[in-house]
């Protein structure tokens, strides 16, 4: 951090060096690991960085988010496979699957899951917003927001949720 000098680099996400691969989801840091989601059909890696390099703690192809950034909440890592419409909660240290759900709605997900107040929020492209319980991913409720395509993540702020559709920004919450 003092000089900005690169100490090491990890390129395990593209072992075949495919030139058209791109990383859209942001990396996530939690539990001393860095979680990296790779392009379509590629794995999700849990990487343990150190001053001298890195080691892969675990990886899975059970879900491949392509666009959605993983979420760390209440000691779990949640990965949303937007194309297959599947959200999985993993033990961050072992990669063990703890819970899984196909959220309601027909369209794919491009928005990342978010969390606040003991709930996980996600919204698919047709504007179906879902509220899920983090412990088992049980669906607590849904709302049809309309104005498709919807690609923005639901943004919690204080006691409110900001939900952006193609034409409207909604504010939902307690006064």
DOFIGU-831693 format. One record per residue (C-alpha): x, y, z; residue in three letters; residue number from 1. Coordinates in nm, 3 decimals. Example, Ala and Ser with C-alpha at 12.3 -4.5 7.8 and 13.67 -1.06 7.14 Angstrom:
BEGIN
@px=1.230&py=-0.450&pz=0.780&residuo=ALA&num=1
@px=1.367&py=-0.106&pz=0.714&residuo=SER&num=2
***
This chain:
BEGIN
@px=0.000&py=0.000&pz=0.000&residuo=UNK&num=1
@px=0.286&py=0.242&pz=0.063&residuo=UNK&num=2
@px=0.423&py=0.230&pz=-0.294&residuo=UNK&num=3
@px=0.158&py=0.066&pz=-0.511&residuo=UNK&num=4
@px=0.411&py=-0.193&pz=-0.625&residuo=UNK&num=5
@px=0.251&py=-0.515&pz=-0.745&residuo=UNK&num=6
@px=0.352&py=-0.800&pz=-0.512&residuo=UNK&num=7
@px=0.185&py=-1.087&pz=-0.696&residuo=UNK&num=8
@px=-0.081&py=-1.163&pz=-0.954&residuo=UNK&num=9
@px=-0.330&py=-1.448&pz=-0.986&residuo=UNK&num=10
@px=-0.467&py=-1.550&pz=-1.325&residuo=UNK&num=11
@px=-0.615&py=-1.891&pz=-1.239&residuo=UNK&num=12
@px=-0.957&py=-1.782&pz=-1.359&residuo=UNK&num=13
@px=-0.853&py=-1.810&pz=-1.726&residuo=UNK&num=14
@px=-0.613&py=-2.105&pz=-1.751&residuo=UNK&num=15
@px=-0.665&py=-2.139&pz=-2.129&residuo=UNK&num=16
@px=-0.597&py=-1.767&pz=-2.182&residuo=UNK&num=17
@px=-0.919&py=-1.714&pz=-2.377&residuo=UNK&num=18
@px=-0.899&py=-1.357&pz=-2.504&residuo=UNK&num=19
@px=-1.272&py=-1.280&pz=-2.499&residuo=UNK&num=20
@px=-1.325&py=-1.374&pz=-2.133&residuo=UNK&num=21
@px=-1.421&py=-1.087&pz=-1.911&residuo=UNK&num=22
@px=-1.483&py=-1.059&pz=-1.541&residuo=UNK&num=23
@px=-1.797&py=-0.864&pz=-1.457&residuo=UNK&num=24
@px=-1.859&py=-0.954&pz=-1.088&residuo=UNK&num=25
@px=-1.642&py=-0.782&pz=-0.832&residuo=UNK&num=26
@px=-1.420&py=-0.996&pz=-0.614&residuo=UNK&num=27
@px=-1.540&py=-1.039&pz=-0.256&residuo=UNK&num=28
@px=-1.317&py=-1.050&pz=0.053&residuo=UNK&num=29
@px=-1.435&py=-1.226&pz=0.371&residuo=UNK&num=30
@px=-1.307&py=-1.474&pz=0.629&residuo=UNK&num=31
@px=-0.947&py=-1.417&pz=0.515&residuo=UNK&num=32
@px=-1.032&py=-1.531&pz=0.162&residuo=UNK&num=33
@px=-1.098&py=-1.362&pz=-0.171&residuo=UNK&num=34
@px=-1.393&py=-1.501&pz=-0.368&residuo=UNK&num=35
@px=-1.362&py=-1.467&pz=-0.745&residuo=UNK&num=36
@px=-1.650&py=-1.550&pz=-0.980&residuo=UNK&num=37
@px=-1.548&py=-1.632&pz=-1.336&residuo=UNK&num=38
@px=-1.733&py=-1.608&pz=-1.669&residuo=UNK&num=39
@px=-2.004&py=-1.845&pz=-1.789&residuo=UNK&num=40
@px=-1.945&py=-2.209&pz=-1.700&residuo=UNK&num=41
@px=-1.625&py=-2.120&pz=-1.510&residuo=UNK&num=42
@px=-1.574&py=-2.192&pz=-1.142&residuo=UNK&num=43
@px=-1.610&py=-1.974&pz=-0.836&residuo=UNK&num=44
@px=-1.278&py=-1.969&pz=-0.650&residuo=UNK&num=45
@px=-1.204&py=-1.907&pz=-0.283&residuo=UNK&num=46
@px=-0.844&py=-1.785&pz=-0.286&residuo=UNK&num=47
@px=-0.624&py=-1.737&pz=0.019&residuo=UNK&num=48
@px=-0.390&py=-1.447&pz=-0.061&residuo=UNK&num=49
@px=-0.060&py=-1.391&pz=0.115&residuo=UNK&num=50
@px=0.232&py=-1.156&pz=0.074&residuo=UNK&num=51
@px=0.409&py=-1.414&pz=-0.143&residuo=UNK&num=52
@px=0.123&py=-1.534&pz=-0.363&residuo=UNK&num=53
@px=-0.200&py=-1.728&pz=-0.325&residuo=UNK&num=54
@px=-0.349&py=-2.072&pz=-0.274&residuo=UNK&num=55
@px=-0.693&py=-2.195&pz=-0.380&residuo=UNK&num=56
@px=-0.886&py=-2.288&pz=-0.065&residuo=UNK&num=57
@px=-1.176&py=-2.433&pz=-0.266&residuo=UNK&num=58
@px=-1.360&py=-2.395&pz=-0.592&residuo=UNK&num=59
@px=-1.699&py=-2.496&pz=-0.730&residuo=UNK&num=60
@px=-1.875&py=-2.517&pz=-1.064&residuo=UNK&num=61
@px=-2.207&py=-2.572&pz=-0.887&residuo=UNK&num=62
@px=-2.293&py=-2.214&pz=-0.980&residuo=UNK&num=63
@px=-2.130&py=-1.974&pz=-1.226&residuo=UNK&num=64
@px=-2.267&py=-1.624&pz=-1.182&residuo=UNK&num=65
@px=-2.120&py=-1.458&pz=-1.494&residuo=UNK&num=66
@px=-2.256&py=-1.113&pz=-1.397&residuo=UNK&num=67
@px=-2.375&py=-1.117&pz=-1.034&residuo=UNK&num=68
@px=-2.123&py=-1.033&pz=-0.760&residuo=UNK&num=69
@px=-2.121&py=-1.281&pz=-0.469&residuo=UNK&num=70
@px=-2.260&py=-1.167&pz=-0.134&residuo=UNK&num=71
@px=-2.113&py=-1.231&pz=0.213&residuo=UNK&num=72
@px=-2.377&py=-1.214&pz=0.486&residuo=UNK&num=73
@px=-2.411&py=-1.375&pz=0.828&residuo=UNK&num=74
@px=-2.111&py=-1.605&pz=0.788&residuo=UNK&num=75
@px=-2.206&py=-1.735&pz=0.444&residuo=UNK&num=76
@px=-2.112&py=-1.660&pz=0.086&residuo=UNK&num=77
@px=-2.411&py=-1.645&pz=-0.148&residuo=UNK&num=78
@px=-2.356&py=-1.688&pz=-0.521&residuo=UNK&num=79
@px=-2.634&py=-1.615&pz=-0.771&residuo=UNK&num=80
@px=-2.610&py=-1.794&pz=-1.106&residuo=UNK&num=81
@px=-2.806&py=-1.543&pz=-1.311&residuo=UNK&num=82
@px=-2.859&py=-1.757&pz=-1.621&residuo=UNK&num=83
@px=-2.965&py=-2.073&pz=-1.437&residuo=UNK&num=84
@px=-3.161&py=-1.863&pz=-1.183&residuo=UNK&num=85
@px=-3.012&py=-2.036&pz=-0.880&residuo=UNK&num=86
@px=-2.888&py=-1.886&pz=-0.554&residuo=UNK&num=87
@px=-2.662&py=-2.099&pz=-0.332&residuo=UNK&num=88
@px=-2.530&py=-2.027&pz=0.017&residuo=UNK&num=89
@px=-2.184&py=-2.170&pz=0.089&residuo=UNK&num=90
@px=-1.973&py=-2.213&pz=0.401&residuo=UNK&num=91
@px=-1.699&py=-1.961&pz=0.315&residuo=UNK&num=92
@px=-1.418&py=-2.168&pz=0.468&residuo=UNK&num=93
@px=-1.501&py=-2.510&pz=0.319&residuo=UNK&num=94
@px=-1.719&py=-2.444&pz=0.014&residuo=UNK&num=95
@px=-1.988&py=-2.676&pz=0.152&residuo=UNK&num=96
@px=-2.335&py=-2.598&pz=0.017&residuo=UNK&num=97
@px=-2.562&py=-2.492&pz=0.305&residuo=UNK&num=98
@px=-2.878&py=-2.386&pz=0.118&residuo=UNK&num=99
@px=-3.009&py=-2.335&pz=-0.233&residuo=UNK&num=100
@px=-3.312&py=-2.184&pz=-0.407&residuo=UNK&num=101
@px=-3.449&py=-2.090&pz=-0.746&residuo=UNK&num=102
@px=-3.592&py=-1.743&pz=-0.678&residuo=UNK&num=103
@px=-3.936&py=-1.665&pz=-0.830&residuo=UNK&num=104
@px=-3.966&py=-1.521&pz=-1.178&residuo=UNK&num=105
@px=-3.904&py=-1.635&pz=-1.533&residuo=UNK&num=106
@px=-3.614&py=-1.416&pz=-1.647&residuo=UNK&num=107
@px=-3.242&py=-1.429&pz=-1.578&residuo=UNK&num=108
@px=-3.066&py=-1.226&pz=-1.307&residuo=UNK&num=109
@px=-2.811&py=-0.955&pz=-1.385&residuo=UNK&num=110
@px=-2.841&py=-0.767&pz=-1.054&residuo=UNK&num=111
@px=-2.634&py=-0.890&pz=-0.760&residuo=UNK&num=112
@px=-2.799&py=-1.009&pz=-0.440&residuo=UNK&num=113
@px=-2.784&py=-0.767&pz=-0.145&residuo=UNK&num=114
@px=-2.870&py=-0.804&pz=0.223&residuo=UNK&num=115
@px=-2.992&py=-0.602&pz=0.520&residuo=UNK&num=116
@px=-3.207&py=-0.642&pz=0.829&residuo=UNK&num=117
@px=-3.184&py=-1.024&pz=0.830&residuo=UNK&num=118
@px=-3.297&py=-1.062&pz=0.468&residuo=UNK&num=119
@px=-3.147&py=-1.120&pz=0.125&residuo=UNK&num=120
@px=-3.286&py=-0.924&pz=-0.170&residuo=UNK&num=121
@px=-3.258&py=-1.004&pz=-0.539&residuo=UNK&num=122
@px=-3.434&py=-0.895&pz=-0.857&residuo=UNK&num=123
@px=-3.444&py=-1.055&pz=-1.199&residuo=UNK&num=124
@px=-3.464&py=-0.887&pz=-1.540&residuo=UNK&num=125
@px=-3.843&py=-0.895&pz=-1.557&residuo=UNK&num=126
@px=-3.864&py=-0.695&pz=-1.232&residuo=UNK&num=127
@px=-3.956&py=-0.972&pz=-0.988&residuo=UNK&num=128
@px=-3.799&py=-0.866&pz=-0.657&residuo=UNK&num=129
@px=-3.759&py=-1.143&pz=-0.399&residuo=UNK&num=130
@px=-3.699&py=-1.132&pz=-0.025&residuo=UNK&num=131
@px=-3.526&py=-1.442&pz=0.113&residuo=UNK&num=132
@px=-3.433&py=-1.576&pz=0.456&residuo=UNK&num=133
@px=-3.052&py=-1.610&pz=0.475&residuo=UNK&num=134
@px=-3.048&py=-1.928&pz=0.686&residuo=UNK&num=135
@px=-3.237&py=-2.148&pz=0.435&residuo=UNK&num=136
@px=-3.317&py=-1.915&pz=0.140&residuo=UNK&num=137
@px=-3.688&py=-1.959&pz=0.196&residuo=UNK&num=138
@px=-3.888&py=-1.703&pz=-0.003&residuo=UNK&num=139
@px=-4.041&py=-1.451&pz=0.239&residuo=UNK&num=140
@px=-4.207&py=-1.238&pz=-0.026&residuo=UNK&num=141
@px=-4.202&py=-1.107&pz=-0.381&residuo=UNK&num=142
@px=-4.301&py=-0.789&pz=-0.559&residuo=UNK&num=143
@px=-4.346&py=-0.724&pz=-0.931&residuo=UNK&num=144
@px=-4.164&py=-0.398&pz=-0.999&residuo=UNK&num=145
@px=-4.223&py=-0.389&pz=-1.378&residuo=UNK&num=146
@px=-4.039&py=-0.159&pz=-1.620&residuo=UNK&num=147
@px=-3.815&py=-0.427&pz=-1.761&residuo=UNK&num=148
@px=-3.532&py=-0.487&pz=-1.814&residuo=UNK&num=149
@px=-3.420&py=-0.459&pz=-1.451&residuo=UNK&num=150
@px=-3.047&py=-0.495&pz=-1.401&residuo=UNK&num=151
@px=-2.969&py=-0.284&pz=-1.095&residuo=UNK&num=152
@px=-2.907&py=-0.440&pz=-0.755&residuo=UNK&num=153
@px=-3.149&py=-0.350&pz=-0.477&residuo=UNK&num=154
@px=-2.975&py=-0.096&pz=-0.255&residuo=UNK&num=155
@px=-3.043&py=-0.096&pz=0.122&residuo=UNK&num=156
@px=-2.990&py=0.238&pz=0.298&residuo=UNK&num=157
@px=-3.096&py=0.286&pz=0.659&residuo=UNK&num=158
@px=-3.452&py=0.157&pz=0.690&residuo=UNK&num=159
@px=-3.519&py=0.186&pz=0.317&residuo=UNK&num=160
@px=-3.464&py=-0.012&pz=-0.002&residuo=UNK&num=161
@px=-3.397&py=0.166&pz=-0.327&residuo=UNK&num=162
@px=-3.511&py=-0.036&pz=-0.627&residuo=UNK&num=163
@px=-3.428&py=0.086&pz=-0.976&residuo=UNK&num=164
@px=-3.616&py=-0.048&pz=-1.275&residuo=UNK&num=165
@px=-3.568&py=0.056&pz=-1.639&residuo=UNK&num=166
@px=-3.774&py=0.377&pz=-1.590&residuo=UNK&num=167
@px=-3.833&py=0.429&pz=-1.218&residuo=UNK&num=168
@px=-3.655&py=0.444&pz=-0.883&residuo=UNK&num=169
@px=-3.871&py=0.312&pz=-0.600&residuo=UNK&num=170
@px=-3.806&py=0.379&pz=-0.231&residuo=UNK&num=171
@px=-3.960&py=0.116&pz=-0.001&residuo=UNK&num=172
@px=-3.938&py=0.115&pz=0.376&residuo=UNK&num=173
@px=-4.034&py=0.250&pz=0.712&residuo=UNK&num=174
@px=-4.074&py=0.626&pz=0.754&residuo=UNK&num=175
***
